[in-house]
Amino acid sequence: MRRILILFLLSFSLVCTNTTLAYNRDIPPYAKWGRIAMEETKKRYPMTEIIDYQHLGRRTINSSKSTETFKLWLRQDSKEWGVWVVITFDPKTDRVLSIRFKELR
């Protein structure tokens, strides 16, 4: 009986570990930057609703500078438009260097 209990607990811990690892793999590496892009967009356009966003890619400029680019789709009343958000950061420290916005109307 004790052997069965030990096998059950061991199997259960393996299932929990695999589930946790699978969950962590599903989080894309740009998720942190996407959250920042949405937060900063809400600050810049406080009366709008973000209805969609797309990660357009990462670009390495040099060893101390990279960019993440996102396209966010905004709605205010009956108007909808896109905004590109480019976050420049230091990839070694993840410190944000600048955030640029470009409206797509």
C-alpha positions as MATLAB code, in Angstrom:
seq = 'MRRILILFLLSFSLVCTNTTLAYNRDIPPYAKWGRIAMEETKKRYPMTEIIDYQHLGRRTINSSKSTETFKLWLRQDSKEWGVWVVITFDPKTDRVLSIRFKELR';
ca = [
       0.000    0.000    0.000;
       2.797    2.370    0.864;
       4.449    1.679   -2.490;
       1.237    2.548   -4.347;
       0.917    5.811   -2.418;
       4.519    6.769   -3.228;
       3.991    5.982   -6.931;
       0.800    8.047   -6.950;
       2.483   11.055   -5.326;
       5.462   10.791   -7.663;
       3.167   10.610  -10.732;
       1.093   13.529   -9.473;
       4.179   15.717   -8.960;
       5.396   14.926  -12.499;
       2.031   15.892  -13.983;
       2.018   19.185  -12.041;
       5.592   19.972  -13.114;
       4.840   19.257  -16.783;
       1.705   21.403  -16.665;
       3.656   24.312  -15.171;
       6.412   23.978  -17.774;
       3.874   23.859  -20.607;
       2.199   27.007  -19.287;
       5.502   28.893  -19.114;
       6.372   27.892  -22.685;
       3.129   29.412  -23.944;
       4.091   32.907  -22.774;
       5.841   34.593  -25.717;
       9.057   36.516  -25.011;
       7.493   39.767  -26.247;
       4.556   39.606  -23.785;
       6.249   41.982  -21.317;
       6.791   44.560  -24.071;
       3.231   44.146  -25.343;
       1.893   44.920  -21.870;
       4.071   48.062  -21.727;
       2.903   49.097  -25.214;
      -0.744   48.809  -24.142;
      -0.177   50.651  -20.840;
       1.618   53.537  -22.544;
      -1.015   53.711  -25.291;
      -3.758   53.999  -22.659;
      -1.818   56.880  -21.065;
      -1.452   58.654  -24.416;
      -5.032   57.977  -25.571;
      -7.007   57.768  -22.303;
     -10.459   58.050  -23.901;
      -9.940   55.115  -26.293;
     -10.489   51.393  -26.116;
      -7.750   49.049  -27.349;
      -9.631   46.515  -29.434;
      -6.714   44.526  -30.866;
      -2.952   44.345  -30.999;
      -0.322   42.565  -33.048;
       3.363   41.977  -32.404;
       5.240   43.008  -35.545;
       8.678   41.859  -34.437;
      11.921   42.459  -32.617;
      14.907   44.173  -34.210;
      18.433   44.186  -32.793;
      20.128   47.511  -33.466;
      23.368   46.778  -31.609;
      24.480   44.930  -28.466;
      22.916   47.548  -26.189;
      19.795   48.487  -28.150;
      16.832   46.527  -29.517;
      13.275   47.397  -30.500;
       9.926   45.648  -30.189;
       7.216   46.903  -32.554;
       3.468   46.531  -32.052;
       0.386   47.621  -33.952;
      -2.565   48.487  -31.732;
      -6.078   49.089  -33.034;
      -7.994   51.779  -31.126;
     -11.633   52.820  -30.967;
     -13.170   56.047  -29.699;
     -16.884   56.516  -30.240;
     -17.397   55.420  -33.859;
     -13.812   56.101  -35.014;
     -11.204   53.353  -35.319;
      -7.525   53.721  -36.165;
      -4.191   52.006  -35.753;
      -1.122   53.064  -33.820;
       2.361   51.651  -34.189;
       4.241   51.523  -30.905;
       8.009   51.073  -31.061;
       9.734   50.353  -27.752;
      13.508   50.783  -27.748;
      15.263   49.052  -24.862;
      18.575   47.709  -23.605;
      18.374   43.901  -24.003;
      20.942   43.305  -21.250;
      19.003   45.180  -18.569;
      15.491   45.373  -20.128;
      15.541   49.110  -19.391;
      13.223   51.108  -21.660;
      15.144   53.767  -23.590;
      12.252   55.278  -25.565;
       8.707   54.687  -26.739;
       7.523   56.119  -30.069;
       3.991   56.280  -31.443;
       2.887   56.631  -35.053;
      -0.796   56.967  -35.865;
      -2.126   55.100  -38.898;
      -5.190   56.963  -40.144;
];
